[in-house]
Each structure stands twice: as C-alpha cells, then as structure tokens.
C-alpha cells in the first residue's frame, strides 16, 4: 500500500499537469502571454483539485472500511 503522502504528491502532479495543459490551450487562443498565464493558473488550480481529491478519497475509503467491519460483526 502506498503512503498517503506519496499518493497525494502523485495526484497533485497529475492534476497540475492536466490543468496546465488545459489552461495553456485556452490561453493560447488569445496570445502567447495569455497561454503562459493560463498554464500557470491551470497548474495551480489542478494542484488544488489533486490535493482535495486524495483527501476526500481517503476519507471515503475509511468510512467504507468501517462500514464493512460493522457489517461483518456477528449479531448477538
């Protein structure tokens, strides 16, 4: 199992790259400078989304595990 720190870092990097590509493409329709700015803003937003997704996913997984443990307990 991967550590939460490694998973969070990989998620941030993946989403930052996707955000930078999308922001750069949208800004590229306007001008070269807008492409650079759009890429930077897109990377920042993507990193924030990547951070949030991992923390939300880990919480959801913990709740599921607790629910399965409760369901597996024998009833009195």
Beta strands, then each sheet from edge to edge (+ up, - down):
end
